[in-house]
């Protein structure tokens, strides 16, 4: 009976349960707490961009590591102005 309700009324039961606090904080923005068509649109956009960036390819790891090293250099230049750089092991 429960399975039948979930299958036959998927639109009513398909959304994520979001607490009022989270709803107030994100105000319907972002992919993590979106529902329905908004979630589908944001998910498609994010996956497309990640694929364009190279997600799932070996090169993506190298690109990410290169960006991380660049960010660390920038953080070190402004060491005590805005942030503390934690040494990566």
N, C-alpha and C positions, 0 to 999 in steps of 0.2 A: 504494500500500500504506500509506504514512504517512497520507495523507488519509483513507483508509478507517478506520484505527485511531483517528484523531482524531474522526471523525464517529460511529463506532459505540461508542466508549468515551469519550465526552465527559466523563463524570463523573470518570474517572481522570485525564484530561489537562487539565481545565478550571481547576483551581486555580492560583494564582500561586505561583511559587517564592519562598519566604521563607527568608532565611539564618537560622541559629540565633541570631545576635546580635540581629537585628530581632525574632525571635520572643520572645526573652527580654525585650527592652525593652518591647514593647507588650503582651505577655501576652494576646494575642487581642482586645485592645480597639482601637477606632478603625476607620475605614472604609478607610484606605489599604492596610492589609495584611490585611484580612479575606478570607475565602474562603467559597464555598458559600452556604448558606442565611443564614448570619450576614451575609455581604456584601450579599446581596440585600435583607435586612431593613434594614440600616443605610443602604444606598443609597436605598431607597424613602423612609425617614424623612427623610433629608437633602434629597432632591429636593422632597418635600412641603413641608418647612419653608422651603426657599428660594423655592418658588413662592408660598407664603403671604406671604413677606417682599417679594415683588415681582420675583423674578429674571426677566429677559427683558423687563421693562417699562421704559419710559423713566424712570418715577418711581424705580426702584431706584437709579439713579445719583445722583439728588438726595438720596435718603435716606442713601445711603452717605456722600456728601460732607458732609451735615449732621452725621452721627455722627462723622466724622473731625474736623471743626472743633470739636465738643464735646470730643472726647478731647484734642485739642491744647490747648484751654483748661485742662482739668484737669491735663495734664502741666506746663504752664507755671506753674500755681499751686504745684505741688510740685516745681519745677524741679530742685533739687539733692538732693532727698530720696531718690528712687528711680530716676530715669531721666534721660537727657539727650534733650532734644527736638531733632530735626534739622529745620531749616527746609526746608519743601517748596517746590519751585520752581514 
